[in-house]
């Protein structure tokens, strides 16, 4: 059950340039999971883009409905040990905070992440499944 990167969550928006890729993967890959760390980054990005709490709430509820309709499960991974693991990944492999947080979640779950971000390729034991077709 691969986990999805935050870019996958944004790609579920029909206006996103990677939307067709996300829809294709929803059909092709069974048992996708959204780790809580990806949901947290999704919310943080929306806030950083200037969305107010009501807009963020609406986006999160819309995302929830799309995931539910497509049988994509949420995975709870946040813990003190995961945060320590995130720090180790960030320090050892140079990933950003959220990329290392997502990598830690993926490694504790299925060891696979759906993403176009090559940063995940630096992490041993983590398989990256491209979001976009090349």
Secondary structure, 3 states (H helix, E strand, C coil): CCEECHHHHHHCCCCCCCHHHHHHHHHHCCCCEEEHHHHHHHHHHHHHCCCCHHHHHHHHHHHHHHHHHCCCEEECCCCHHHHHHHHHHHHHHCCCHHHHHHHHHHHHHCCEEECCCHHHHHCCCCEEECCCCC
